[in-house]
C-alpha cells in the first residue's frame, strides 16, 4: 500500500498529511489532478459498461436487474447483521 500511495503522490495525484489527533495515522486525499483523473477513469468505465449493456436483449437486462436486486437485498441483510 505504501508503494502505491508513494507512486500516486509522486505523480501529483494524492497528498498525505499527518493526522492531528493520532500521529501514527496519515490522511491521504486526492489532489485536483487526482480527482480529475479519477473522474475521467470513472467516465470511461461507465461508457464501456453502457455500450455492453446496450447489446443485451430485454430478457438479459431483466436478468441483470433481478440479480442486482438480489445483491442489494444481501448487502442490506449483511449490513443489518454486522455490528
C-alpha positions as CSV (number, residue, x, y, z in Angstrom):
1,X,0.0,0.0,0.0
2,X,2.8,2.4,0.9
3,X,4.4,1.9,-2.6
4,X,1.1,2.6,-4.3
5,X,0.4,5.7,-2.3
6,X,4.0,6.9,-2.8
7,X,3.7,6.4,-6.6
8,X,0.4,8.3,-6.6
9,X,2.0,11.1,-4.6
10,X,5.0,11.3,-6.9
11,X,2.6,11.7,-9.8
12,X,0.8,14.5,-8.0
13,X,-2.4,12.6,-7.7
14,X,-2.7,12.4,-3.9
15,X,-1.3,14.3,-0.9
16,X,-0.5,13.0,2.5
17,X,-0.8,14.7,5.8
18,X,-0.4,13.6,9.4
19,X,-3.5,13.0,11.5
20,X,-3.5,15.7,14.1
21,X,-5.2,13.5,16.7
22,X,-3.1,10.4,16.1
23,X,0.5,10.7,15.0
24,X,0.5,7.1,13.8
25,X,-2.1,7.9,11.1
26,X,-1.7,9.5,7.8
27,X,-4.6,11.1,5.9
28,X,-4.5,10.6,2.2
29,X,-6.5,12.8,-0.1
30,X,-6.9,13.3,-3.8
31,X,-5.4,16.4,-5.4
32,X,-7.3,18.3,-8.1
33,X,-5.2,16.4,-10.7
34,X,-6.0,13.1,-8.9
35,X,-9.8,13.9,-8.7
36,X,-9.8,14.8,-12.4
37,X,-8.0,11.5,-13.3
38,X,-10.5,9.5,-11.2
39,X,-13.4,11.2,-12.9
40,X,-12.0,10.5,-16.3
41,X,-11.4,6.9,-15.5
42,X,-14.9,6.5,-14.0
43,X,-16.4,8.1,-17.1
44,X,-14.6,5.6,-19.3
45,X,-15.8,2.6,-17.2
46,X,-19.4,3.9,-17.3
47,X,-19.3,4.4,-21.1
48,X,-17.8,0.9,-21.6
49,X,-20.5,-0.7,-19.4
50,X,-23.2,1.3,-21.2
51,X,-22.0,0.0,-24.5
52,X,-22.0,-3.6,-23.3
53,X,-25.5,-3.3,-21.8
54,X,-26.9,-1.8,-25.0
55,X,-26.0,-5.0,-26.8
56,X,-28.1,-7.2,-24.4
57,X,-31.6,-8.4,-25.0
58,X,-34.5,-7.3,-22.9
59,X,-34.6,-10.7,-21.2
60,X,-30.9,-10.4,-20.4
61,X,-31.4,-6.9,-19.0
62,X,-34.2,-8.2,-16.8
63,X,-32.0,-10.9,-15.5
64,X,-29.3,-8.4,-14.6
65,X,-32.0,-6.2,-12.9
66,X,-33.1,-9.2,-10.8
67,X,-29.5,-10.1,-9.9
68,X,-28.9,-6.5,-8.8
69,X,-32.0,-6.6,-6.6
70,X,-30.8,-9.8,-5.0
71,X,-27.4,-8.3,-4.4
72,X,-28.9,-5.2,-2.8
73,X,-31.0,-7.4,-0.6
74,X,-28.0,-9.5,0.5
75,X,-26.0,-6.3,1.2
76,X,-28.8,-4.8,3.3
77,X,-29.1,-8.1,5.3
78,X,-25.4,-8.2,5.8
79,X,-25.2,-4.6,7.0
80,X,-28.1,-5.2,9.5
81,X,-26.3,-8.3,10.9
82,X,-22.8,-6.6,11.1
83,X,-22.0,-4.6,14.3
